[in-house]
Amino acid sequence: MTRSKIVAIITGALSLLLAIGYLLLVQLLDFRGEMLPAPVDVVGWLVRDAL
């Protein structure tokens, strides 16, 4: 095989590994459940102290 074919195969394999890793990460984060907003009283306290 020529050098360019080897580089293409390595790049493709790395791309597949990154894609699979990303999908696993998304599934893991999605498995945690529904995202809930921060409590309003805490947000108001932070905004008041910033001013």
FENJOZI-V615586 format. One line per field, one symbol per residue. psi: psi as a letter, one per 40 degrees, with the letter a starting at -180 (. if undefined). burial: I if it has 16 or more other ideal C-beta (glycine too) atoms within 10 Angstrom, else O. A space follows every 50 residues. Layout:
# FENJOZI-V615586
psi: ???
burial: ???
This chain:
# FENJOZI-V615586
psi: iiddddddddddddddddddddddddddddddahhiiiiddddddddddd .
burial: OOOOOOOOOOOOOOOOOOOOOOOOOOOOOOOOOOOOOOOOOOOOOOOOOO O
